[in-house]
Amino acid sequence: MARAEEAFRTELEAALGHHFNDATLLERALTHPSFANETGLGESNERLEFLGDAVLGLVVAHLLYEAHPEWTEGELTRARHALVNMRALAHLARALSLGKHVRLGRSEQRTGGAEKDSILSDLFEALVGAIYLDAGTRPVEALVRTRFEVALKAGSPPPERDPKTQLQEWAQARFHCIPTYHDIADSGVENDEGRFAVEVRVAERPLGQGVGRTKRQAEREAALAALREGGCPLG
C-alpha cells in the first residue's frame, strides 16, 4: 500500500471510529463503476452502495424512532429523508475527503466526477455497506450517532416540502433534467369540466398521474405519484 493511501486509511478509520479488518472492502467502496469498467481491475462499489443505502436507511429510521416517540410516521419519514438525501450524504463524503481518494475512470475525471454530489453520496453509502460487511450494524450505528447527532436530537421534524419542488430536485440530480407536466384524457374527468388530469414525465418516461379540482392540484398529485414510483423518499 502506498504511503499516501495508508495515511488516508488511518485518518479515515479514525474519523469513522472503525478499523477495517478487510481492507479490500474499503478499496472496493472507493472504486467507481467508471474505473472498474475502463480498467477491468476489481469490482465497483455498486453492490456496496445498494447494501449501504438499505443499512443506512434502517439505522437512521431506528434511531429517529427511538429519539422521537411523539413524531408521526410522516414526520419520521421527512426527518429520515433530510438526513440521507443525496446532498446531505455528499456533504458527509466531503467531510471525510472521499472525493480525493475515489478511483474514477478517465471520462468521470475529465468532468469533475470527484465533486459531483451523486458520486459522493454513492461513495458514502458504499462506505456504510463496507463497514456493515466488515463488522455489522454496531459501527454503522456509532457512525450515524456521531455524524447526525444534531439532526437526530432536533426538537421538531423538518417542514413538509412541496412535492413538485422535491421531484424537480430529484430529477435534476438523477437525470439532469426537469419534470414536464402534460394534460391527459381520463375517463373520470371527461364529463367534469371542474377536474383536471395530468401526467408527469421525467426523461421522457411517464412516472405519475394526478387528478385535481385545479391544474395545480392535479400536478401536485402527479408529482406525489412520481416520487413514489421513482423511489425518492417523500419529505
C-alpha positions as CSV (number, residue, x, y, z in Angstrom):
1,M,0.0,0.0,0.0
2,A,1.4,3.4,-1.0
3,R,2.3,5.7,1.9
4,A,-0.3,8.3,1.0
5,E,-3.1,5.6,0.8
6,E,-2.0,4.2,4.1
7,A,-2.1,7.6,5.7
8,F,-5.6,8.3,4.3
9,R,-6.9,4.9,5.5
10,T,-5.5,5.6,9.0
11,E,-7.1,9.1,9.0
12,L,-10.4,7.8,7.6
13,E,-10.6,4.9,10.1
14,A,-10.0,7.4,13.0
15,A,-12.8,9.6,11.7
16,L,-15.2,6.7,11.3
17,G,-14.3,5.1,14.6
18,H,-13.8,1.8,12.8
19,H,-10.7,-0.2,11.8
20,F,-11.3,-2.3,8.7
21,N,-10.5,-6.0,9.3
22,D,-10.8,-6.5,5.5
23,A,-9.1,-3.6,3.7
24,T,-10.3,-4.7,0.3
25,L,-13.8,-3.6,1.3
26,L,-12.6,-0.1,1.7
27,E,-10.8,-0.2,-1.6
28,R,-14.0,-1.5,-3.3
29,A,-16.1,1.2,-1.7
30,L,-13.9,3.8,-3.3
31,T,-14.0,2.2,-6.8
32,H,-16.5,3.9,-9.1
33,P,-18.1,1.9,-11.9
34,S,-16.3,4.0,-14.5
35,F,-12.9,2.9,-13.2
36,A,-13.9,-0.8,-13.0
37,N,-15.4,-0.7,-16.5
38,E,-12.4,1.1,-18.1
39,T,-9.6,-0.9,-16.4
40,G,-11.2,-4.2,-15.6
41,L,-9.4,-4.0,-12.3
42,G,-11.5,-5.0,-9.3
43,E,-15.2,-4.8,-8.5
44,S,-17.0,-1.5,-8.5
45,N,-18.8,-0.1,-5.4
46,E,-22.3,-0.5,-6.9
47,R,-23.3,-3.5,-4.8
48,L,-21.9,-2.0,-1.6
49,E,-23.8,1.2,-2.4
50,F,-27.0,-0.8,-2.7
51,L,-26.4,-2.5,0.6
52,G,-25.2,0.7,2.3
53,D,-28.4,2.5,1.2
54,A,-30.6,-0.1,2.9
55,V,-28.5,-0.3,6.1
56,L,-28.2,3.4,6.5
57,G,-31.9,3.9,6.0
58,L,-32.7,1.2,8.6
59,V,-30.2,2.6,11.2
60,V,-31.4,6.2,10.8
61,A,-35.0,5.1,10.9
62,H,-34.4,3.2,14.1
63,L,-32.6,6.0,15.8
64,L,-35.2,8.5,14.8
65,Y,-37.9,6.2,16.1
66,E,-36.2,5.9,19.5
67,A,-35.4,9.6,19.7
68,H,-38.8,11.0,18.8
69,P,-41.7,8.8,20.2
70,E,-44.1,11.7,19.7
71,W,-43.5,12.1,15.9
72,T,-45.9,10.7,13.3
73,E,-44.9,8.3,10.5
74,G,-44.9,11.2,8.1
75,E,-42.7,13.3,10.3
76,L,-40.2,10.5,10.8
77,T,-40.2,9.9,7.0
78,R,-39.4,13.6,6.4
79,A,-36.7,13.6,9.0
80,R,-35.1,10.5,7.6
81,H,-35.1,11.9,4.1
82,A,-33.5,15.1,5.4
83,L,-30.6,13.1,6.8
84,V,-30.0,10.6,4.0
85,N,-30.8,12.6,0.8
86,M,-28.1,13.0,-1.8
87,R,-27.0,16.5,-0.8
88,A,-26.6,15.5,2.9
89,L,-24.6,12.4,2.1
90,A,-22.4,14.2,-0.3
91,H,-21.6,16.8,2.4
92,L,-20.6,13.9,4.7
93,A,-18.4,12.4,2.0
94,R,-16.6,15.7,1.5
95,A,-16.0,16.0,5.3
96,L,-14.3,12.6,5.1
97,S,-12.3,13.6,1.9
98,L,-13.7,10.6,0.0
99,G,-13.7,12.5,-3.3
100,K,-9.9,12.9,-3.1
101,H,-9.4,9.2,-3.0
102,V,-12.2,7.8,-5.2
103,R,-11.0,5.7,-8.2
104,L,-12.6,7.2,-11.3
105,G,-12.5,6.4,-15.0
106,R,-11.0,9.0,-17.3
107,S,-14.3,10.3,-18.5
108,E,-15.5,11.0,-15.0
109,Q,-12.2,12.5,-14.1
110,R,-12.5,14.9,-17.0
111,T,-16.0,16.0,-16.0
112,G,-15.1,16.6,-12.3
113,G,-16.7,13.4,-11.0
114,A,-14.9,13.7,-7.7
115,E,-17.0,16.7,-6.9
116,K,-20.4,15.5,-8.1
117,D,-23.0,15.1,-5.4
118,S,-24.3,12.0,-7.0
119,I,-20.9,10.2,-6.9
120,L,-20.1,11.5,-3.5
121,S,-23.3,10.3,-1.9
122,D,-22.9,6.9,-3.6
123,L,-19.4,6.8,-2.1
124,F,-20.8,7.4,1.4
125,E,-23.4,4.7,1.0
126,A,-20.8,2.3,-0.3
127,L,-18.6,3.1,2.7
128,V,-21.5,2.3,5.0
129,G,-22.1,-1.0,3.2
130,A,-18.4,-1.8,3.6
131,I,-18.4,-1.1,7.3
132,Y,-21.6,-3.3,7.7
133,L,-20.0,-6.3,5.9
134,D,-16.8,-5.8,7.9
135,A,-18.3,-5.6,11.4
136,G,-22.1,-5.5,11.4
137,T,-24.5,-2.7,12.4
138,R,-22.8,-1.6,15.6
139,P,-20.1,0.6,14.0
140,V,-22.7,1.9,11.5
141,E,-24.9,3.0,14.3
142,A,-22.0,4.6,16.1
143,L,-21.1,6.5,12.9
144,V,-24.7,7.7,12.4
145,R,-24.9,8.9,16.0
146,T,-21.7,10.8,15.6
147,R,-22.3,12.3,12.2
148,F,-26.0,13.0,12.6
149,E,-26.1,13.9,16.3
150,V,-27.6,17.4,16.0
151,A,-30.2,16.3,13.5
152,L,-31.2,13.3,15.5
153,K,-31.8,15.4,18.5
154,A,-33.8,18.1,16.7
155,G,-36.8,19.2,18.7
156,S,-39.2,19.3,15.7
157,P,-39.3,17.5,12.3
158,P,-38.5,19.2,9.0
159,P,-41.4,21.0,7.4
160,E,-43.3,19.3,4.7
161,R,-41.9,20.1,1.3
162,D,-43.7,20.8,-1.9
163,P,-43.7,17.6,-4.0
164,K,-43.2,19.4,-7.3
165,T,-40.0,21.1,-5.9
166,Q,-38.8,17.8,-4.5
167,L,-39.5,16.0,-7.7
168,Q,-37.6,18.6,-9.7
169,E,-34.6,18.3,-7.4
170,W,-34.6,14.5,-7.6
171,A,-34.9,14.6,-11.4
172,Q,-32.1,17.1,-11.8
173,A,-29.8,15.1,-9.6
174,R,-30.5,11.7,-11.1
175,F,-31.3,12.5,-14.8
176,H,-30.0,16.1,-15.3
177,C,-33.4,17.3,-16.5
178,I,-36.6,18.8,-15.1
179,P,-40.1,17.1,-15.0
180,T,-42.7,18.0,-17.6
181,Y,-46.4,18.0,-17.0
182,H,-48.9,17.1,-19.7
183,D,-52.7,17.2,-19.8
184,I,-54.2,13.7,-20.4
185,A,-57.5,12.1,-21.1
186,D,-59.1,10.5,-18.1
187,S,-62.4,8.7,-18.0
188,G,-63.0,10.1,-14.5
189,V,-62.8,13.7,-15.6
190,E,-64.1,13.7,-19.2
191,N,-67.6,14.7,-18.1
192,D,-66.5,17.0,-15.3
193,E,-65.1,20.4,-16.5
194,G,-64.2,21.2,-12.9
195,R,-61.5,18.5,-12.7
196,F,-58.1,18.1,-14.4
197,A,-56.0,15.1,-15.2
198,V,-52.2,15.5,-15.6
199,E,-49.3,13.1,-16.3
200,V,-45.7,14.0,-15.2
201,R,-42.7,12.7,-17.2
202,V,-39.0,12.6,-16.2
203,A,-36.5,12.0,-19.0
204,E,-39.5,11.3,-21.3
205,R,-40.6,8.5,-19.0
206,P,-44.2,8.7,-17.6
207,L,-43.8,8.5,-13.8
208,G,-47.1,9.5,-12.3
209,Q,-50.6,10.8,-12.9
210,G,-52.8,13.0,-10.8
211,V,-56.3,14.4,-10.8
212,G,-57.5,17.6,-9.1
213,R,-60.0,20.4,-9.0
214,T,-57.3,22.7,-10.3
215,K,-54.5,22.1,-12.7
216,R,-52.0,22.9,-9.9
217,Q,-53.6,20.3,-7.6
218,A,-53.5,17.7,-10.4
219,E,-49.8,18.5,-11.0
220,R,-49.1,18.1,-7.2
221,E,-50.8,14.8,-7.1
222,A,-48.9,13.6,-10.2
223,A,-45.6,14.7,-8.6
224,L,-46.5,12.7,-5.4
225,A,-47.2,9.7,-7.5
226,A,-44.0,10.1,-9.4
227,L,-41.9,10.4,-6.2
228,R,-43.3,7.1,-5.0
229,E,-42.8,5.4,-8.4
230,G,-39.3,6.8,-8.8
231,G,-38.1,5.6,-5.4
232,C,-37.5,9.1,-4.0
233,P,-38.4,9.2,-0.3
234,L,-41.2,11.7,0.4
235,G,-40.3,14.6,2.6
